[in-house]
């Protein structure tokens, strides 16, 4: 599980580095919501 979490941590950091700083807080929150969902249907509801 640690490896999986590390992967998500790096993906989140890399993604946030690609967007403007003004968008980063909302993007971080959205990525976290996606990460915490259990099903693909829940992800679509989040977006």
C-alpha positions, -999 to 999 in steps of 0.1 A, spaced: 0 0 0 29 24 7 40 21 -29 5 29 -42 3 59 -19 37 71 -30 26 68 -66 -5 89 -60 15 115 -41 40 118 -70 12 120 -96 -6 147 -76 25 167 -72 34 164 -109 -2 174 -119 -2 204 -96 31 216 -110 15 217 -145 -14 240 -137 -14 277 -127 -9 284 -89 -44 300 -88 -59 266 -98 -38 244 -76 -59 244 -44 -91 234 -62 -72 209 -84 -57 193 -53 -91 190 -36 -106 174 -68 -77 149 -72 -81 140 -35 -118 134 -40 -111 112 -70 -85 92 -51 -108 85 -23 -138 73 -44 -145 36 -45 -161 32 -79 -157 48 -113 -193 60 -111 -185 80 -80 -156 96 -98 -179 108 -126 -202 123 -99 -172 141 -84 -164 156 -117 
